[in-house]
Amino acid sequence: HNLSRLSEMTGIVLETEYVDILAEMNAFHIEGRYPESLATPPTKEEALSYITRAEKVYQWLMNQL
């Protein structure tokens, strides 16, 4: 799923920072579904950064409910 598109469909106005995080994470979803387009995987440090930022978006979204 396109995370950016799904966020638009919710009607919740996301802060620019969160929109950017979701857009970055979309790249990994596409690569997961289409392995032939797989780019260089993130380093461990980059992966941990994505996890931390995804958690931040998740916590913010949960506080909107």
C-alpha positions in Angstrom: 0.0 0.0 0.0 1.1 3.5 -0.6 1.5 5.0 2.9 1.3 8.6 1.7 -2.0 7.9 -0.2 -3.5 6.0 2.8 -2.7 8.9 5.1 -4.4 11.3 2.7 -7.5 9.1 2.7 -7.9 9.3 6.4 -8.5 13.0 6.3 -6.0 13.5 9.1 -3.7 16.4 8.3 -0.2 15.1 8.9 2.8 17.3 9.8 5.3 17.7 6.9 7.8 15.7 8.9 5.5 12.7 9.1 4.5 12.9 5.4 8.2 12.8 4.5 8.8 9.7 6.8 5.9 7.9 5.2 7.1 8.8 1.7 10.6 7.4 2.5 9.1 4.2 3.8 7.1 3.7 0.7 10.3 2.8 -1.1 10.8 -0.2 1.0 7.3 -1.4 0.4 7.7 -1.2 -3.3 11.0 -3.1 -3.1 9.3 -5.8 -1.0 6.6 -6.4 -3.6 8.9 -6.0 -6.6 12.3 -7.6 -5.7 13.7 -6.8 -9.1 13.6 -3.1 -8.2 15.5 -3.8 -4.9 18.0 -1.1 -4.1 20.8 -1.4 -1.7 19.3 -2.4 1.7 19.7 0.1 4.5 22.5 -0.3 7.0 21.7 -1.4 10.5 21.9 2.2 11.7 19.6 3.4 8.9 17.1 0.6 9.6 17.1 1.6 13.3 16.5 5.2 12.4 13.5 4.2 10.2 12.1 2.1 13.0 12.4 5.0 15.5 10.8 7.5 13.0 8.0 5.0 12.2 7.3 4.7 15.9 7.1 8.5 16.2 4.5 8.6 13.4 2.6 5.8 14.9 2.5 7.4 18.4 1.3 10.7 16.9 -1.4 9.0 14.9 -2.6 7.1 18.0 -2.9 10.4 19.8 -5.2 11.7 17.1 -7.9 9.1 17.9 
